[in-house]
Amino acid sequence: MSFMKLKVISTLLTVINFINNNNKSGQWWQTLHRTMLRGVLGKTFRLVGYTIQYGCIAHCAFEYIGGVVMCSGPSMEPTIQNSDIVFAENLSRHFYGIQRGDIVIAKSPSDPKSNICKRVIGLEGDKILTNSSSDFFKSHSYVPMGHVWLEGDNLQNSTDSRYYGPIPYGLIRGRIFFKIWPLSDFGFLRGSPNGHRFSDD
Amino acid sequence: MALSQGWVRRYFKAFCKGFFVAVPVAVTFLDRVACVARVEGASMQPSLNPGGSQSSDVVLLNHWKVRNFEVQRGDIVSLVSPKNPEQKIIKRVIALEGDIVKTMGHKNRYVKVPRGHIWVEGDHHGHSFDSNTFGPVSLGLLHAHATHILWPPARWQKLESVLPPERLPVQSEEE
């Protein structure tokens, strides 16, 4: 599942600030007449300064606190439908508070530029049933140290740890906990429909 | 009294303003452009920490260079350890995706590095916790590219991107 961060916000804020400042310092033609070159230069520097400042604030917010993301793809149905908008928080990743059953955003292990959105089925040391398709060949595997086991809620249509194995904890970007769009589904996310996939111990 | 209160208030205000500019800018700079880190352990001898335990080098980590996850064979990079997410490790890139490497002590004699992964090894074979133990690592764990040694001053130098000839990939992607 891929998603987009709304980094446009920082640019917008900068523009608003710029307009406000413009109004405060008198009529625009007066400003222009007074010190044309200095004014323009000052404005440019101020604009660059505000851009850097808000850009940095946006980076810190998206990196350490969380943000709004748009999910796409069918692998998390029915919990998250295609093109739903959700809140993600990054604090639990920094404090190592990811638990079984949490829905997380992680970097794809085969392509670091794209992101995936899956549910954590097992933490390190858990015993995982790797193929549930038949009762005859039940094979278990243990999640190694520092890794997590991720699976989509839509088991039939999801490329997840059953395909590429456990992924390192360091790839996790954030935890999704709140859905804001569509409005009919507004609220905290539901539990996993595949409860039997969780390990017993 | 009123004057001094006003002064305190103004000072506090200016401090807050500066604080809210400086902290995000500094954090972003350290996250996105470059930072420095102390290297611990003997796994990269003789390139780093040649003196053993009594000296530890401080290296410059360039984040900007790896923003698109582009690394070359021979680069010294820092990664989030796949076994322990709280730890960063510093290793040399031996092979990129698609290469076939001859391993040293891994369970398979030859390994093809999968898509989006790299093979990393310490220069000090046998004393390094690297891909020979945990296999190829995902590029998403890449943290930074170590470009210079900054401390101690006598060892100030650029870290060259050299691949030991005996560690060349058996078969590389381009061929």
Contacts between the chains, C-beta under 8 A, distances in Angstrom:
chain1	res1	chain2	res2	distance
A	52	B	25	6.6
A	53	B	21	5.5
A	53	B	24	7.1
A	53	B	25	6.8
A	55	B	28	7.4
A	56	B	24	4.0
A	56	B	25	4.7
A	56	B	27	7.2
A	56	B	28	4.0
A	56	B	29	8.0
A	57	B	20	7.9
A	57	B	24	4.6
A	59	B	24	7.3
A	59	B	27	7.7
A	59	B	28	4.6
A	59	B	31	7.0
A	59	B	32	7.0
A	60	B	23	8.0
A	60	B	24	4.8
A	60	B	27	5.3
A	60	B	28	6.4
A	63	B	31	6.4
A	96	B	85	7.4
A	96	B	86	7.5
A	106	B	140	8.0
A	107	B	138	7.4
A	107	B	140	3.5
A	108	B	116	7.2
A	108	B	140	7.3
A	109	B	116	6.2
A	109	B	117	7.5
A	109	B	138	4.3
A	109	B	140	6.6
A	110	B	114	6.8
A	110	B	115	4.7
A	110	B	116	4.0
A	110	B	117	7.6
A	110	B	138	7.6
A	111	B	115	7.3
A	111	B	116	5.0
A	112	B	69	4.9
A	112	B	116	6.0
A	112	B	138	6.8
A	112	B	139	4.2
A	112	B	140	3.9
A	112	B	142	7.2
A	113	B	68	7.8
A	113	B	69	6.8
A	144	B	83	7.5
A	145	B	83	5.0
A	145	B	84	7.1
A	146	B	81	6.9
A	146	B	82	5.8
A	146	B	83	4.3
A	146	B	84	5.1
A	146	B	85	5.7
A	147	B	82	7.2
A	167	B	138	7.3
A	168	B	80	7.2
A	168	B	82	4.1
A	168	B	85	7.0
A	168	B	137	7.6
A	168	B	138	6.7
A	168	B	141	6.0
A	169	B	85	4.0
A	170	B	80	3.5
A	170	B	81	7.4
A	170	B	82	6.8
A	170	B	85	4.7
A	170	B	140	7.5
A	170	B	141	4.8
A	171	B	138	6.3
A	171	B	140	4.7
A	171	B	141	6.6
